[in-house]
Amino acid sequence: MNRKALFFTAALAVLSFCACGGEDDGADGEFYAVISDNPQNLDPQMAVDKQSMFVIRNTYALLMDTDGDGRLINGAAKSYSVSEDGLIYTFELREGLCWFGMNGTDGVPLTAYDYEYAFRRIFDAGTHSPYAELFSCIKNSKAVYGGAKDKSELGVRAEDEHTLVIELEYPDCDFLKLMSHTAAAPCNEEIFLSTRGRYGLSAADTYSCGAFYISDWNYDPYWTDNHITLERINCNSSDGYRTYPQLVNIIITDERASAEKSKNFETDAYAARTILEYDKNTARDHYIKEYVCGTACLFLNSDIEPFNDVEVRKAFFSAVDKSEMAAELSDDSVLAWDIVPEAITVSNKSFRELFPQSERGIKGSAAVWKKMVSEHPETDFNSSILLASDALKSQSIPYSVVSDLEEKLELYCSPVFMNEKDFRKALQSGEETFYIDTITGDINLAENFLESVYEACGFEDKELEDDIVRMQRCSDLNEKKDIIKNAEDRIIDNAYALPLAYEKKYLLCLTESRDIYFDPYTETMFFKYAKK
């Protein structure tokens, strides 16, 4: 049987499967979603903007997926196995998966060779993929990227069309999470080369192998009907891996409410950064899911010499009364005693479920601070500012902090808010004395989150650096959670950063819509299992 005939047989089989069900199971629905801007590049190995990642997550077959709680589920891999030493992962692909172009007629089989080629692209220095560091645990990846070894020596190989083997340089018990990242999506070499440098830049130059293909992509910055239409790929919907929706309409606009009104549709799910977007009218037709995924921390400028003294840092942080602060937080924030937020998962559980946060304070002496000030007359701490972004969810926090500093340390400084862009520029200049920054991370990995906090604090700690490396190279999830906890405690106990508040994001869904999976770190939604 030729390839095209085989494809149509598979498609008919799926249609029959969908039609035979008795009661309504919520399948074959049409969904609406909104993204704020046009995707920049639907090449998974290159895309970094959230709009592109949103579309990629729905149109490419990732080996592993995540559900709405950040738990791993099987994706294009029907099964996988891990060697005893944790270095070799073997993935068995589902049969019958295919690539689809814009016209929806030319089915090309999806194979393990497509994943092999995708990873070779990441570590081809000429590709300039931003994801080489993310997947650096793969054997020989750095040597291949640097040109010391041939791409054929990369630790990713297809043993046959349905078997992919990935060998690691060192054990990483969270490696499967990386396989759910959009950058780990496959790439068919023949299709890629056929686009002649246009891959992922238009509907005609984008082939899909996931739940949906792009049947329409219209964007004009001076037009109002900007949208992307996704249609189900029937051959990629099978028992146990069924794609429920028939259509997903993605409206490109930063004015969701006005677009709904003018075009007579309701958004089935949308992400909100503040509870203010969830008003009484919305509450009648929607349900809400909260994701506590970021942490606002107080930092000191590590370039100021007195702050290299841990006792000085403790004196400063101990002046902040977080119990008083709690009453002033907005509904978008939760008081934080620890650093890692509950959306970060380890072993398919929230890290905070494994280690519930407990009230803790930093013990420090106001006398130490006052002595330091008297010994450093060259620095006028009372003329300093407490810098914060106007994106901070609870803008009462800086005022609460400066009030405590005045009362406990006789330190008189003023809170200054900047828009996010100017705030980042100010931090890069290194002229701030004290600042509050929210760590969010861009992937659900504790080591990435804690590394971001460590980089933001600016102090050097070899033991903490070793802990972060140990997290990345840990072969046992039970051991890893203890390393994470040790690193978190070290940041707080050494007064490198003071956690103040966890910050939330929200997923709002129409009450008739369910099983729309959301990742708060990439802000992508996954519609394969969505039902109405």
Disulfide bonds with the S-S distance in Angstrom:
Cys98-Cys235 1.94
